[in-house]
Amino acid sequence: MSLDRHRIAARVARDIPRGSHVNLGIGQPTLVADHLPPDSGVVLHTENGMLNMGPAATGEDIDPDLTNAGKAPVTELPGASYFHQADSFAMVRGGHLDVCVLGAFQVSVSGDLANWHTGAPGAIPAVGGAMDLAAGARRVFVMMTLFAEDGTPKLVPACTYPLTGLACVTRLYTDLATFDLGPRGAVVRETHGPTVAELSERLSLPLAGGPARH
């Protein structure tokens, strides 16, 4: 009953308020663009200088000059505009984004974010614009699997990887559950398969909330 990445993206898209200005981080978060209703009024922003980006481009719609910040081909929606990357980051740093959706290596129960480096020897750091987005967006959503490939929890009491931002993540979307994060710790909004008690045991974390499984 766990969610695959496309269903996680659809779950994120469902929670983005109509008419919001939104940035989607490189990687899995870009899938959210494919799940926004055409009438949502959501305006997607990219760090490389575009507003009103559309879903991913396929087939004959691919234009090598029209990409998102991760260099993946995208479409444009009516009213799309283009500008210098410096102007794009001025929008981020000026607090003009309602929501950003990022991936992560770790997220703490209080909302700390680690998504640019694992600290492992030889690992290539890749911060990009994540620090700016974590500090500049009004709300930060994270989309990730709840456990790493080796079974290690990625929702943790305190991040052990280098931090991107402190107390910035408000909501966490994973394959097994959706959480609100903050001073009260991790509050389960809904689960996708396991019970709250089962998740608490696997994560070795106290979890608030007790919704029905979906």
N, C-alpha and C positions, 0 to 999 in steps of 0.2 A: 504493500500500500504506500510505500515511500514515493516521493515525487521525483521525476527526472528533471533535468535542468530546464526543459521547455515548460513543464508544469509549474516549476518554481517561478519562472519568468512571468507566466500568466497570473500567478498569485500576486506577484509584486505589482503588475500592471493594474490589477483590480483595486489596489489601495492608493494609487496615485490620483489625487484630486483633479477633477476636470479643470482645464485651463491652466494647469501648472506649467512652469518652465523647469525642465528636468535635464540633468546630465547623466548619461549612462557610461559607467566605467568600462575599460577595455576587458574583453573576455566574455564570460557568461552574462554579465549585465546587459550587453548589447542586444540579447535576445528579447528583452522587454519591449523593444521597439516593434517587434513582430506581433505583439499581443495587445497593443493599445487599440481600442475601438476607433474607427475613422472619425467619429463625431466627438471624441474625447476633448478636443481643444487643447491637448497637451502639446507644448512646443519643446522639441528636443534640441539641446545645445551640445556642440562638440568643441573640445579644446582647440582643435585645428582650425576653427573659424567658420561655423555654420549654425544657423538657427532654422528650425522647422525641418529637421532631418526626418526622413521617412523610414520605413522598414528596410531590411537588407535587400540588396539588388541581386537578381538572379538572371541567368540567360542573357537575352538581348538587352535587358535593362542595365547591365553592368557598364559603367563608365569608369575607366581607370583614373580619371581625374576627380571623381566624386567618391570620397571615402570618409569614414569616421576616424577618430583619433587612433584607432588600432589598425588603420589602413585596410579595413574590410570595406568592400563596395556597398554603398547605400543608395537609396533613392532620395529625391527631394519632394516635399509637399508644396502645394501652391502657397506663394508668399515667402518661400525660402530666401534667405539672405546670406551673404558671405562677407567676411571681414578678416582683418589681420589677427594673428594669434595673440598679439599683445592686447587687442581689444577683447578677445575672447576671455583671457584671464582677468581682465579688468571687470568683466561681468561676474566672474566667479568670486573674486576678492571683494567686490562691491556689494555682495549679499543679494544678488539679483536672481539666484536660483532657488526655487521652492524646495526641490528634492534632488539629491544625487543618489545613484545606486552603484555601489562598489562591490568588488570581490574582496576576500580576505584570507589570510593565513590563520589568524586568530582574532577573536573578539572577546572582550571581558564582559562579565555580567553587568558592570557599571557603564558599558558602552565605549571602552577604549578600543582603538582599532590598530591592528598590525597587518599591513598588506603590501609592504614594499620589499621586505627582505626577511629571510628565515634566520639569518645570522650564521648559516652553515658555511664552513670553509669552501671557497670556490664558487659560492652562489653569486649570481649576478644581481645586484640591486636594481630595482626598476620603480622608482617612486613616481615618475611622471608628474601629473597634476593632482595626485591623490591628496597630498597635504593641503593644497589650496581648496580642493573640494570639501574635504573634511571640516575645514575651518570656515569656509564661506557659504556653504549651502544651509538653508534653514532647517532642513531635515536630512539625515543621512540614513539610508537603508543599506543593509548588506545582504548579499545573496551568495550562499556557499553551501557545501555539504557540511553536515554537523560533525562528521568525523573524517580524519585524514585516511589515506589509503592503508596505513598501518594500524588503524583503529584508534589513534590518539584523538581525544576531543579537541575541537577547534573553538568551542565556547568554553571559556576557562575563568577561574576566579580572578586571575591577573595575567596579562600577556607576558610571555617570556621572550617573544621576538621584538625587534626594534619597533617602536611605536610610530604610527602615522599621525594619530590624533588622540587627545584625551577626552573621554566622556562625550563623544560626538555621535555615536551610533544610537539611534532611537528605536530601530526595529531590525530584527534579524530574521531572514527567510532561509529556511534550509529544507533538505529533502525529508526530514522527519518531523519538523515542527516549526512554528512561527513564534517568535518571542518579542516582547517589548523589553527594552533594557534601560537601566537608569539607576538612580540612588537606591531604589527598592530591590535591586538585583534583577534577575531574569524572571519575567512573568510570561507564562505560556498562554498564547492566544488560541492556538489550535494545534492538534497533533495529526500526523499522517501515518498511522500505524500503531506505534507504541503508546502506552499510557504515560501520563505525567510521572507516575511513580517509577516506571521502567526507565524513562529518560533520566530522571534524577539519579537513579542507581548507576546507569552507564556513564553519566557525566561526572559522577561524584560531586554533585552540586545540589543545594536546596533550590527547588523551583516552586514558584507560586503559580496559582491558576489550576484549573481542573476541567477544561472543556471536553466535550465529547470528541471522540476520534472521528476523523474525516477520511 
